[in-house]
Amino acid sequence: MSFLQTSCSRIAALLSVLLTVAGPLRGVFAADAKIIEAAKREGELVWWSTIAQDQSQKIVDEFMRLYPFIKASYWRSGSVGLHNKILIEARAGRSSWDVVSQTTPEFIFDLKQKKLIAPYDSPERSGFSADLKDRDGYWTGTYALPTGLGFNTQQVKKEDVPKTYKDLLEPKWKGGKISIDDENYELLVGLEQAWGGKPALEYLKALAAQNPAVGRGATQRTQMLAAGEFPLAISYTHTVEWSKSQGNAVDWVNLEPVVIKFDGIMLGAKTAHPNTAKLFIDARPEIRARRRWLELNSQNASPLPDLAAVDAELRARDARDRSRAIAPLRQAEDAVLLDTSDLDIEAAFAKALELVNPSVEKALAARPRG
């Protein structure tokens, strides 16, 4: 039997069981009513973030649209500046932030060691793999930042773009032709994991011998790339893609192995608004919109779709479906809602079995024997 046939058989069997025994089950994954009521009394959220300013603003706006009784604000800086500000406040006995998003692992570890963040086992964490969350609940990786090679399309033809890390060591890329970040430690860590410590270190020494243009920050360096300050830049590919969508003469390619780090979100240990902070960490309405937005981006949609517009379109469609005489999105009173937003097919199937099995066993036990 093929994988497709096996999967279809499993799903059909599961649906049959759900239709037969789902009646007694109850369980809708939603924000805790007590947390919402407490958040209404707090009425404020302060988020410190390393996420780009335009993206941070959209996230805050979406959160306030979901919870209009909360006034949310953010402060954005690089990972070093953000961490330093947290430590300065801590030494002064203050903490003016509720939630922090940080991309640097050693800074996240430092916050945990200094007890400046608190564990929060968000119900959404179940959909994240073990390597994207702290086992004690202190942080959860919310999105990935892949590193690749950006290039100025007016200075480098597509066919001439380096295809491998080794290609960057060619003599023609010597003398300020390659932009690198002076804090891009993850490149060393990633190459070390892929190649081993000695080969990775030897490679970076050879790259340094190319006399690259050293700078700080993916956004700023991508702007300089677009302006023609250098033809190549080792940078976050999503930053280059964004610049490309704005009409700049830039593009990017992956270099294998692709080095990726994540941005982790954390709850402040001394937050003045713990319940609004939890709602912010849990917030889910944008998940489907973000998934669709990323799908359109991966298809090279032009112009680049606006996340808020995608979200509004999905919400409008849901509203239409719920108002129909036969509404596929209207939950029946005796139905179970299984939230699969962050689950793949195997995890969704396992979760469904977890919900159904107790009722199946109960139904089988009550079946007349004879």
TORKOL-4160 file (C-alpha; in steps of 0.2 Angstrom, whole numbers, padded with zeros to 4 digits, m for minus):
370
<pt num="1" X="0000" Y="0000" Z="0000"/>
<pt num="2" X="0007" Y="0017" Z="m0005"/>
<pt num="3" X="0010" Y="0031" Z="0008"/>
<pt num="4" X="m0004" Y="0041" Z="0001"/>
<pt num="5" X="m0016" Y="0026" Z="0003"/>
<pt num="6" X="m0010" Y="0023" Z="0020"/>
<pt num="7" X="m0012" Y="0041" Z="0025"/>
<pt num="8" X="m0030" Y="0042" Z="0018"/>
<pt num="9" X="m0035" Y="0026" Z="0026"/>
<pt num="10" X="m0029" Y="0032" Z="0043"/>
<pt num="11" X="m0038" Y="0048" Z="0041"/>
<pt num="12" X="m0054" Y="0040" Z="0035"/>
<pt num="13" X="m0053" Y="0028" Z="0050"/>
<pt num="14" X="m0050" Y="0043" Z="0062"/>
<pt num="15" X="m0065" Y="0052" Z="0054"/>
<pt num="16" X="m0076" Y="0037" Z="0057"/>
<pt num="17" X="m0071" Y="0036" Z="0075"/>
<pt num="18" X="m0074" Y="0055" Z="0077"/>
<pt num="19" X="m0091" Y="0054" Z="0070"/>
<pt num="20" X="m0096" Y="0040" Z="0081"/>
<pt num="21" X="m0089" Y="0045" Z="0098"/>
<pt num="22" X="m0085" Y="0063" Z="0098"/>
<pt num="23" X="m0101" Y="0068" Z="0105"/>
<pt num="24" X="m0096" Y="0067" Z="0124"/>
<pt num="25" X="m0079" Y="0076" Z="0121"/>
<pt num="26" X="m0077" Y="0094" Z="0124"/>
<pt num="27" X="m0061" Y="0105" Z="0122"/>
<pt num="28" X="m0058" Y="0121" Z="0113"/>
<pt num="29" X="m0041" Y="0128" Z="0113"/>
<pt num="30" X="m0043" Y="0147" Z="0117"/>
<pt num="31" X="m0036" Y="0160" Z="0128"/>
<pt num="32" X="m0040" Y="0158" Z="0146"/>
<pt num="33" X="m0055" Y="0168" Z="0152"/>
<pt num="34" X="m0046" Y="0173" Z="0168"/>
<pt num="35" X="m0031" Y="0179" Z="0159"/>
<pt num="36" X="m0041" Y="0189" Z="0148"/>
<pt num="37" X="m0051" Y="0197" Z="0162"/>
<pt num="38" X="m0034" Y="0201" Z="0172"/>
<pt num="39" X="m0027" Y="0208" Z="0156"/>
<pt num="40" X="m0041" Y="0220" Z="0154"/>
<pt num="41" X="m0037" Y="0227" Z="0171"/>
<pt num="42" X="m0019" Y="0228" Z="0167"/>
<pt num="43" X="m0022" Y="0237" Z="0150"/>
<pt num="44" X="m0005" Y="0239" Z="0144"/>
<pt num="45" X="0010" Y="0229" Z="0136"/>
<pt num="46" X="0028" Y="0234" Z="0133"/>
<pt num="47" X="0038" Y="0223" Z="0121"/>
<pt num="48" X="0056" Y="0224" Z="0118"/>
<pt num="49" X="0062" Y="0217" Z="0102"/>
<pt num="50" X="0076" Y="0214" Z="0090"/>
<pt num="51" X="0063" Y="0212" Z="0075"/>
<pt num="52" X="0064" Y="0225" Z="0062"/>
<pt num="53" X="0054" Y="0240" Z="0066"/>
<pt num="54" X="0041" Y="0239" Z="0052"/>
<pt num="55" X="0038" Y="0221" Z="0057"/>
<pt num="56" X="0037" Y="0225" Z="0075"/>
<pt num="57" X="0024" Y="0238" Z="0072"/>
<pt num="58" X="0013" Y="0226" Z="0062"/>
<pt num="59" X="0014" Y="0213" Z="0076"/>
<pt num="60" X="0009" Y="0226" Z="0089"/>
<pt num="61" X="m0005" Y="0233" Z="0078"/>
<pt num="62" X="m0012" Y="0216" Z="0075"/>
<pt num="63" X="m0011" Y="0212" Z="0094"/>
<pt num="64" X="m0021" Y="0228" Z="0098"/>
<pt num="65" X="m0034" Y="0224" Z="0085"/>
<pt num="66" X="m0036" Y="0207" Z="0093"/>
<pt num="67" X="m0037" Y="0214" Z="0111"/>
<pt num="68" X="m0042" Y="0233" Z="0109"/>
<pt num="69" X="m0043" Y="0235" Z="0128"/>
<pt num="70" X="m0024" Y="0233" Z="0128"/>
<pt num="71" X="m0012" Y="0248" Z="0124"/>
<pt num="72" X="0003" Y="0239" Z="0117"/>
<pt num="73" X="0020" Y="0247" Z="0113"/>
<pt num="74" X="0037" Y="0241" Z="0107"/>
<pt num="75" X="0055" Y="0247" Z="0108"/>
<pt num="76" X="0067" Y="0240" Z="0095"/>
<pt num="77" X="0086" Y="0238" Z="0095"/>
<pt num="78" X="0100" Y="0226" Z="0090"/>
<pt num="79" X="0103" Y="0211" Z="0101"/>
<pt num="80" X="0118" Y="0219" Z="0110"/>
<pt num="81" X="0109" Y="0236" Z="0113"/>
<pt num="82" X="0093" Y="0227" Z="0119"/>
<pt num="83" X="0103" Y="0216" Z="0131"/>
<pt num="84" X="0113" Y="0230" Z="0138"/>
<pt num="85" X="0097" Y="0240" Z="0141"/>
<pt num="86" X="0089" Y="0226" Z="0151"/>
<pt num="87" X="0105" Y="0224" Z="0162"/>
<pt num="88" X="0106" Y="0242" Z="0165"/>
<pt num="89" X="0088" Y="0243" Z="0171"/>
<pt num="90" X="0091" Y="0227" Z="0182"/>
<pt num="91" X="0105" Y="0235" Z="0190"/>
<pt num="92" X="0095" Y="0250" Z="0194"/>
<pt num="93" X="0081" Y="0239" Z="0201"/>
<pt num="94" X="0069" Y="0243" Z="0187"/>
<pt num="95" X="0060" Y="0233" Z="0173"/>
<pt num="96" X="0050" Y="0243" Z="0161"/>
<pt num="97" X="0047" Y="0228" Z="0149"/>
<pt num="98" X="0034" Y="0214" Z="0149"/>
<pt num="99" X="0040" Y="0203" Z="0134"/>
<pt num="100" X="0057" Y="0202" Z="0126"/>
<pt num="101" X="0062" Y="0194" Z="0109"/>
<pt num="102" X="0080" Y="0191" Z="0107"/>
<pt num="103" X="0091" Y="0182" Z="0094"/>
<pt num="104" X="0107" Y="0179" Z="0103"/>
<pt num="105" X="0108" Y="0163" Z="0112"/>
<pt num="106" X="0121" Y="0168" Z="0125"/>
<pt num="107" X="0111" Y="0183" Z="0130"/>
<pt num="108" X="0095" Y="0172" Z="0132"/>
<pt num="109" X="0105" Y="0161" Z="0143"/>
<pt num="110" X="0112" Y="0176" Z="0153"/>
<pt num="111" X="0094" Y="0182" Z="0156"/>
<pt num="112" X="0089" Y="0165" Z="0162"/>
<pt num="113" X="0104" Y="0164" Z="0173"/>
<pt num="114" X="0101" Y="0181" Z="0181"/>
<pt num="115" X="0083" Y="0176" Z="0183"/>
<pt num="116" X="0077" Y="0191" Z="0173"/>
<pt num="117" X="0065" Y="0180" Z="0163"/>
<pt num="118" X="0051" Y="0169" Z="0170"/>
<pt num="119" X="0046" Y="0152" Z="0164"/>
<pt num="120" X="0029" Y="0152" Z="0155"/>
<pt num="121" X="0023" Y="0135" Z="0147"/>
<pt num="122" X="0012" Y="0143" Z="0134"/>
<pt num="123" X="m0002" Y="0131" Z="0127"/>
<pt num="124" X="0005" Y="0135" Z="0110"/>
<pt num="125" X="0022" Y="0127" Z="0114"/>
<pt num="126" X="0016" Y="0110" Z="0111"/>
<pt num="127" X="0017" Y="0113" Z="0092"/>
<pt num="128" X="0036" Y="0117" Z="0093"/>
<pt num="129" X="0050" Y="0104" Z="0091"/>
<pt num="130" X="0061" Y="0102" Z="0106"/>
<pt num="131" X="0076" Y="0111" Z="0098"/>
<pt num="132" X="0065" Y="0127" Z="0097"/>
<pt num="133" X="0060" Y="0129" Z="0115"/>
<pt num="134" X="0068" Y="0128" Z="0132"/>
<pt num="135" X="0063" Y="0113" Z="0141"/>
<pt num="136" X="0059" Y="0123" Z="0157"/>
<pt num="137" X="0048" Y="0135" Z="0148"/>
<pt num="138" X="0059" Y="0150" Z="0148"/>
<pt num="139" X="0060" Y="0154" Z="0129"/>
<pt num="140" X="0052" Y="0148" Z="0113"/>
<pt num="141" X="0059" Y="0151" Z="0096"/>
<pt num="142" X="0046" Y="0161" Z="0086"/>
<pt num="143" X="0054" Y="0162" Z="0069"/>
<pt num="144" X="0070" Y="0158" Z="0060"/>
<pt num="145" X="0083" Y="0169" Z="0052"/>
<pt num="146" X="0093" Y="0161" Z="0038"/>
<pt num="147" X="0110" Y="0167" Z="0032"/>
<pt num="148" X="0114" Y="0167" Z="0014"/>
<pt num="149" X="0123" Y="0178" Z="0001"/>
<pt num="150" X="0115" Y="0194" Z="m0005"/>
<pt num="151" X="0121" Y="0202" Z="m0021"/>
<pt num="152" X="0119" Y="0218" Z="m0031"/>
<pt num="153" X="0111" Y="0213" Z="m0048"/>
<pt num="154" X="0119" Y="0228" Z="m0057"/>
<pt num="155" X="0136" Y="0223" Z="m0051"/>
<pt num="156" X="0135" Y="0204" Z="m0052"/>
<pt num="157" X="0127" Y="0194" Z="m0065"/>
<pt num="158" X="0116" Y="0179" Z="m0059"/>
<pt num="159" X="0128" Y="0166" Z="m0067"/>
<pt num="160" X="0143" Y="0174" Z="m0059"/>
<pt num="161" X="0136" Y="0174" Z="m0041"/>
<pt num="162" X="0147" Y="0163" Z="m0029"/>
<pt num="163" X="0138" Y="0146" Z="m0027"/>
<pt num="164" X="0148" Y="0139" Z="m0012"/>
<pt num="165" X="0157" Y="0146" Z="0003"/>
<pt num="166" X="0173" Y="0141" Z="m0006"/>
<pt num="167" X="0169" Y="0152" Z="m0021"/>
<pt num="168" X="0170" Y="0167" Z="m0010"/>
<pt num="169" X="0188" Y="0164" Z="m0008"/>
<pt num="170" X="0192" Y="0167" Z="m0026"/>
<pt num="171" X="0204" Y="0182" Z="m0030"/>
<pt num="172" X="0191" Y="0193" Z="m0038"/>
<pt num="173" X="0181" Y="0195" Z="m0022"/>
<pt num="174" X="0196" Y="0201" Z="m0013"/>
<pt num="175" X="0197" Y="0219" Z="m0006"/>
<pt num="176" X="0181" Y="0225" Z="0001"/>
<pt num="177" X="0170" Y="0215" Z="m0011"/>
<pt num="178" X="0161" Y="0205" Z="0003"/>
<pt num="179" X="0151" Y="0213" Z="0017"/>
<pt num="180" X="0151" Y="0203" Z="0033"/>
<pt num="181" X="0144" Y="0207" Z="0050"/>
<pt num="182" X="0156" Y="0209" Z="0064"/>
<pt num="183" X="0144" Y="0200" Z="0076"/>
<pt num="184" X="0139" Y="0186" Z="0064"/>
<pt num="185" X="0145" Y="0173" Z="0077"/>
<pt num="186" X="0131" Y="0161" Z="0071"/>
<pt num="187" X="0141" Y="0158" Z="0055"/>
<pt num="188" X="0155" Y="0151" Z="0064"/>
<pt num="189" X="0144" Y="0140" Z="0075"/>
<pt num="190" X="0134" Y="0134" Z="0060"/>
<pt num="191" X="0149" Y="0130" Z="0050"/>
<pt num="192" X="0158" Y="0122" Z="0065"/>
<pt num="193" X="0143" Y="0110" Z="0067"/>
<pt num="194" X="0142" Y="0106" Z="0049"/>
<pt num="195" X="0161" Y="0104" Z="0045"/>
<pt num="196" X="0170" Y="0103" Z="0062"/>
<pt num="197" X="0179" Y="0116" Z="0073"/>
<pt num="198" X="0196" Y="0116" Z="0064"/>
<pt num="199" X="0189" Y="0117" Z="0046"/>
<pt num="200" X="0176" Y="0130" Z="0050"/>
<pt num="201" X="0190" Y="0141" Z="0059"/>
<pt num="202" X="0202" Y="0139" Z="0044"/>
<pt num="203" X="0188" Y="0144" Z="0032"/>
<pt num="204" X="0184" Y="0160" Z="0042"/>
<pt num="205" X="0203" Y="0164" Z="0043"/>
<pt num="206" X="0204" Y="0162" Z="0024"/>
<pt num="207" X="0188" Y="0173" Z="0022"/>
<pt num="208" X="0196" Y="0186" Z="0033"/>
<pt num="209" X="0211" Y="0186" Z="0022"/>
<pt num="210" X="0199" Y="0193" Z="0008"/>
<pt num="211" X="0199" Y="0209" Z="0017"/>
<pt num="212" X="0180" Y="0210" Z="0018"/>
<pt num="213" X="0169" Y="0226" Z="0021"/>
<pt num="214" X="0165" Y="0224" Z="0040"/>
<pt num="215" X="0149" Y="0232" Z="0046"/>
<pt num="216" X="0135" Y="0229" Z="0058"/>
<pt num="217" X="0117" Y="0225" Z="0056"/>
<pt num="218" X="0108" Y="0216" Z="0042"/>
<pt num="219" X="0096" Y="0230" Z="0037"/>
<pt num="220" X="0110" Y="0243" Z="0036"/>
<pt num="221" X="0122" Y="0232" Z="0026"/>
<pt num="222" X="0108" Y="0227" Z="0014"/>
<pt num="223" X="0104" Y="0246" Z="0011"/>
<pt num="224" X="0123" Y="0248" Z="0007"/>
<pt num="225" X="0122" Y="0233" Z="m0004"/>
<pt num="226" X="0108" Y="0240" Z="m0014"/>
<pt num="227" X="0117" Y="0257" Z="m0015"/>
<pt num="228" X="0132" Y="0248" Z="m0023"/>
<pt num="229" X="0144" Y="0250" Z="m0009"/>
<pt num="230" X="0149" Y="0232" Z="m0011"/>
<pt num="231" X="0143" Y="0218" Z="m0023"/>
<pt num="232" X="0141" Y="0204" Z="m0011"/>
<pt num="233" X="0135" Y="0203" Z="0007"/>
<pt num="234" X="0133" Y="0188" Z="0019"/>
<pt num="235" X="0117" Y="0193" Z="0027"/>
<pt num="236" X="0099" Y="0187" Z="0032"/>
<pt num="237" X="0091" Y="0182" Z="0016"/>
<pt num="238" X="0074" Y="0188" Z="0021"/>
<pt num="239" X="0081" Y="0206" Z="0023"/>
<pt num="240" X="0088" Y="0205" Z="0006"/>
<pt num="241" X="0071" Y="0198" Z="m0001"/>
<pt num="242" X="0062" Y="0213" Z="0008"/>
<pt num="243" X="0074" Y="0225" Z="0000"/>
<pt num="244" X="0071" Y="0217" Z="m0017"/>
<pt num="245" X="0052" Y="0218" Z="m0015"/>
<pt num="246" X="0055" Y="0237" Z="m0013"/>
<pt num="247" X="0062" Y="0238" Z="m0030"/>
<pt num="248" X="0081" Y="0238" Z="m0026"/>
<pt num="249" X="0093" Y="0230" Z="m0037"/>
<pt num="250" X="0097" Y="0215" Z="m0025"/>
<pt num="251" X="0094" Y="0197" Z="m0024"/>
<pt num="252" X="0101" Y="0182" Z="m0014"/>
<pt num="253" X="0106" Y="0164" Z="m0015"/>
<pt num="254" X="0108" Y="0150" Z="m0002"/>
<pt num="255" X="0125" Y="0144" Z="0002"/>
<pt num="256" X="0126" Y="0126" Z="0009"/>
<pt num="257" X="0125" Y="0123" Z="0023"/>
<pt num="258" X="0112" Y="0136" Z="0027"/>
<pt num="259" X="0115" Y="0143" Z="0044"/>
<pt num="260" X="0099" Y="0148" Z="0053"/>
<pt num="261" X="0097" Y="0155" Z="0070"/>
<pt num="262" X="0080" Y="0159" Z="0079"/>
<pt num="263" X="0072" Y="0173" Z="0088"/>
<pt num="264" X="0066" Y="0168" Z="0105"/>
<pt num="265" X="0051" Y="0176" Z="0115"/>
<pt num="266" X="0052" Y="0177" Z="0134"/>
<pt num="267" X="0041" Y="0183" Z="0148"/>
<pt num="268" X="0049" Y="0196" Z="0160"/>
<pt num="269" X="0052" Y="0190" Z="0178"/>
<pt num="270" X="0047" Y="0207" Z="0185"/>
<pt num="271" X="0034" Y="0212" Z="0172"/>
<pt num="272" X="0020" Y="0224" Z="0178"/>
<pt num="273" X="0008" Y="0216" Z="0166"/>
<pt num="274" X="0010" Y="0197" Z="0167"/>
<pt num="275" X="m0007" Y="0193" Z="0159"/>
<pt num="276" X="m0006" Y="0205" Z="0144"/>
<pt num="277" X="0012" Y="0197" Z="0142"/>
<pt num="278" X="0005" Y="0180" Z="0141"/>
<pt num="279" X="m0009" Y="0185" Z="0129"/>
<pt num="280" X="0005" Y="0192" Z="0118"/>
<pt num="281" X="0015" Y="0177" Z="0118"/>
<pt num="282" X="0000" Y="0166" Z="0115"/>
<pt num="283" X="m0008" Y="0177" Z="0101"/>
<pt num="284" X="m0013" Y="0166" Z="0087"/>
<pt num="285" X="m0025" Y="0176" Z="0075"/>
<pt num="286" X="m0010" Y="0180" Z="0063"/>
<pt num="287" X="m0004" Y="0162" Z="0062"/>
<pt num="288" X="m0014" Y="0157" Z="0046"/>
<pt num="289" X="m0011" Y="0174" Z="0039"/>
<pt num="290" X="0007" Y="0173" Z="0042"/>
<pt num="291" X="0007" Y="0155" Z="0034"/>
<pt num="292" X="m0002" Y="0161" Z="0019"/>
<pt num="293" X="0010" Y="0177" Z="0018"/>
<pt num="294" X="0025" Y="0166" Z="0018"/>
<pt num="295" X="0017" Y="0154" Z="0005"/>
<pt num="296" X="0014" Y="0169" Z="m0007"/>
<pt num="297" X="0032" Y="0175" Z="m0003"/>
<pt num="298" X="0039" Y="0158" Z="m0008"/>
<pt num="299" X="0030" Y="0159" Z="m0024"/>
<pt num="300" X="0039" Y="0175" Z="m0028"/>
<pt num="301" X="0022" Y="0184" Z="m0028"/>
<pt num="302" X="0024" Y="0202" Z="m0035"/>
<pt num="303" X="0021" Y="0214" Z="m0027"/>
<pt num="304" X="0026" Y="0207" Z="m0010"/>
<pt num="305" X="0009" Y="0204" Z="m0001"/>
<pt num="306" X="0005" Y="0214" Z="0014"/>
<pt num="307" X="0003" Y="0203" Z="0030"/>
<pt num="308" X="m0011" Y="0214" Z="0036"/>
<pt num="309" X="m0020" Y="0213" Z="0019"/>
<pt num="310" X="m0019" Y="0194" Z="0019"/>
<pt num="311" X="m0025" Y="0193" Z="0037"/>
<pt num="312" X="m0040" Y="0204" Z="0033"/>
<pt num="313" X="m0044" Y="0193" Z="0018"/>
<pt num="314" X="m0044" Y="0177" Z="0028"/>
<pt num="315" X="m0055" Y="0185" Z="0042"/>
<pt num="316" X="m0068" Y="0191" Z="0029"/>
<pt num="317" X="m0069" Y="0174" Z="0021"/>
<pt num="318" X="m0071" Y="0166" Z="0038"/>
<pt num="319" X="m0085" Y="0178" Z="0043"/>
<pt num="320" X="m0094" Y="0174" Z="0026"/>
<pt num="321" X="m0092" Y="0155" Z="0030"/>
<pt num="322" X="m0099" Y="0157" Z="0047"/>
<pt num="323" X="m0114" Y="0166" Z="0042"/>
<pt num="324" X="m0120" Y="0154" Z="0029"/>
<pt num="325" X="m0135" Y="0143" Z="0032"/>
<pt num="326" X="m0124" Y="0128" Z="0032"/>
<pt num="327" X="m0108" Y="0135" Z="0040"/>
<pt num="328" X="m0092" Y="0124" Z="0039"/>
<pt num="329" X="m0083" Y="0136" Z="0051"/>
<pt num="330" X="m0097" Y="0136" Z="0064"/>
<pt num="331" X="m0093" Y="0123" Z="0078"/>
<pt num="332" X="m0106" Y="0111" Z="0083"/>
<pt num="333" X="m0111" Y="0111" Z="0101"/>
<pt num="334" X="m0105" Y="0093" Z="0104"/>
<pt num="335" X="m0090" Y="0094" Z="0093"/>
<pt num="336" X="m0071" Y="0094" Z="0098"/>
<pt num="337" X="m0060" Y="0108" Z="0091"/>
<pt num="338" X="m0043" Y="0101" Z="0087"/>
<pt num="339" X="m0031" Y="0116" Z="0083"/>
<pt num="340" X="m0018" Y="0110" Z="0071"/>
<pt num="341" X="m0011" Y="0127" Z="0067"/>
<pt num="342" X="0007" Y="0122" Z="0072"/>
<pt num="343" X="0006" Y="0103" Z="0069"/>
<pt num="344" X="0011" Y="0092" Z="0055"/>
<pt num="345" X="0001" Y="0077" Z="0049"/>
<pt num="346" X="0009" Y="0065" Z="0061"/>
<pt num="347" X="0007" Y="0076" Z="0076"/>
<pt num="348" X="m0011" Y="0081" Z="0071"/>
<pt num="349" X="m0015" Y="0062" Z="0070"/>
<pt num="350" X="m0007" Y="0058" Z="0087"/>
<pt num="351" X="m0016" Y="0073" Z="0095"/>
<pt num="352" X="m0033" Y="0067" Z="0088"/>
<pt num="353" X="m0030" Y="0049" Z="0094"/>
<pt num="354" X="m0026" Y="0057" Z="0111"/>
<pt num="355" X="m0042" Y="0065" Z="0111"/>
<pt num="356" X="m0052" Y="0051" Z="0104"/>
<pt num="357" X="m0045" Y="0036" Z="0113"/>
<pt num="358" X="m0053" Y="0038" Z="0130"/>
<pt num="359" X="m0070" Y="0039" Z="0122"/>
<pt num="360" X="m0067" Y="0024" Z="0111"/>
<pt num="361" X="m0062" Y="0014" Z="0125"/>
<pt num="362" X="m0077" Y="0019" Z="0135"/>
<pt num="363" X="m0088" Y="0015" Z="0120"/>
<pt num="364" X="m0081" Y="m0002" Z="0118"/>
<pt num="365" X="m0082" Y="m0006" Z="0136"/>
<pt num="366" X="m0101" Y="m0001" Z="0136"/>
<pt num="367" X="m0104" Y="m0012" Z="0121"/>
<pt num="368" X="m0115" Y="m0027" Z="0124"/>
<pt num="369" X="m0106" Y="m0044" Z="0124"/>
<pt num="370" X="m0114" Y="m0059" Z="0116"/>
